Amino acid sequence: MRSSTSTLRYVVLSLLALAFVSPLLFMVSTSFKSRQESAQTPPTWFPQAPTLDAYRTILSATDTPVFRWFANSIIAATSNALLVVVTSSLAAYALARMDFKGKKVVFGLIVATLFVPPVILVIPNYEIVGRLFWLDTLLAVIVPTAANAFGVFFLRQFFISLPTELEESAYLDGANTWQVFSKIVVPLSRPALATLTLLAFLTNWNDFLWPVYVLFSPENQTLQAGLSTLQSANNVRYDLLMAGAVIASVPVLILYALSQRFVIEGVSRSGLKG
């Protein structure tokens, strides 16, 4: 009976894994198809005559500066992730360890913003960015999300789980709050900080709606926004779109593979495991 249950569990998990991986496999497969085969109905799972034409076209076309878009996305996502970690860790440590009037109210308000749909903030953020003359610059996709409510909540949960003995010993030795935070708390929180860095990077890297609104010049586009120019109402090159999607996925997959251990440890210790 127990063996049958285990077998059924593996079958269900395998089917779920296949369901999640299938779109990724189809994307990679389509990127190696010819233009005609990528548009045919019904679609084929595997390319009949594999070709690199889509990659050659998208990487050599003068009107699709993919390398420039790639560099813009790297700069924007990395800068945003670092800012999120800095602002979130400082705010989370204050909410986890310090006592001040109204702390619970402040934390409640921060958590409440998690329930606000991001699309509602598009117009207010656009007005602010416009008044700061940041439109059509990478600052417009880096700064507005540098203060991250999820990051504050996530790190606060992790900081609470840390034992307080080391911090109390440091205070007894004469250390101040900043020294305790930077030399004890931050080194102990590397799994959570790495996890938040990865999540913030992925969020900014995959963002499409906001960059389309605030970046106008082709050379200033991020990769996700730039790839949207490959399609129009009357001309959709599925092979180019899928090749672009594969290129956009490579850094994310590499980053996740390198930080997978930290992500699992950080999520489990912060109490967010599902």
PyMOL commands that set and color helices and strands:
alter all, ss='L'
color gray80, all
select helices_A, chain A and resi 2-31+35-39+53-60+66-97+103-115+118-131+139-142+149-161+165-172+177-188+190-206+209-214+218-220+223-230+238-269
alter helices_A, ss='H'
color red, helices_A
deselect
rebuild
show_as cartoon
